[in-house]
Amino acid sequence: MKRLFTFLAVWTAGMGVCAAAQQGVAAGKEKVYTVTENMRFPEGTLVLRSGEILVSNFGTDSLAPLNREGRGYIVSLNKENRILIPARGALNAPKGMAVKEDCLFVADVGCVTVFHLKKPGVQPVKIAFPEGEVFVNDIVAMGDFLLVSVTNTGHIYALDVRDCEAVWGARRPVPKLVATIPGANGLAEYEGTLYVASYDPEERPGAENGIYAVNMTDLTAEPVNLMGDRFGQYDGVAVSGDGKRLYFSNWRGENGAGEVGFVDLTPEGKNAVTVLDLGVELRGPADISVAKGYLVVPDLPASRVYMVAL
């Protein structure tokens, strides 16, 4: 860390939202800002259309991704860096998130929990997953459907959410199994291609643990592992706005440490991998997002979120 400074003005000018005063560090080509306020084992991130960034937190005393303590919460990185959804028993170990209309869908232990953003007084509901599908991990919206990954089984489910208000009624969506990818973890979608990060829940990654591209317009096509023999514990994936880069997080890079980087998706790039030099130690980079000019990287075990200037 070369110097301390207030991140508030920078973030307000660039995004329209901000965190409270943070630390910044210049490291090689990357400038990194650190968010620690109200962070307690942050796992999932989501950038809303407004530019606001949501961060899900376990809120527990120790790192427990499958806990059922009911202490989970979601922070909104705005001027107050406030807790948007407090720990009142509705969330256990919240992970990936997605928004459809006025509904916020949150992956949690064995279920997806749904909140109404415009009606805070409405009780959240839980969409239960089949028995054994406990490590519900990430969510991505595709048209009228949500795709949801379950890491311990590698299953990917679809939820029909064309009528979000029905979530609170008799027509609550039922998870439908649509695909299987080993250790399916983080999800991202761009122009009909679903990207799936693979994470071995037994923490013994092998050749099948890479990042897969799935052609959602032709489900008969085999998924393509973009990482070749560069296997690891891939957690989060996010596509740049122009579709040229697929950013990823990895708990176990080639040197055994956590890393973030990107895959070059351009035809001439041929899926070349670049690892970013952040100048900080990453213990467990989780569900990343691309914001306006920034890569949002939660470091789950460290209870920090890094904002990487792109």
Buried (B, 14 or more C-beta within 10 A) or exposed (E): EEEEEEBBEBBEEBBEBBBBEBBBBEBEEBBBBBBBBBBBBBBBBBBBEEBBBBBBBBBBEEBBBBBEBBBBBBBBBBBEBEBBBBBEEBBBBBBBBBBBEEBBBBBBBBBBBBBBBEEEEEEBBBBEBEEEBBBBBBBBBBEEBBBBBBBBBBBBBBBBBEEBEEBBEEEBBEBEEBBEBBBBBBBBBBEEBBBBBBBBBEEEBEEBBBBBBBBBEEEEEEBEBBBEEBBBBBBBBBBBEEEEBBBBBBBBBEEEEBBBBBBBBEEEBEBEBEBBBBBBEBBBBBBBBBBEEBBBBBBBBBBBBBBBBB
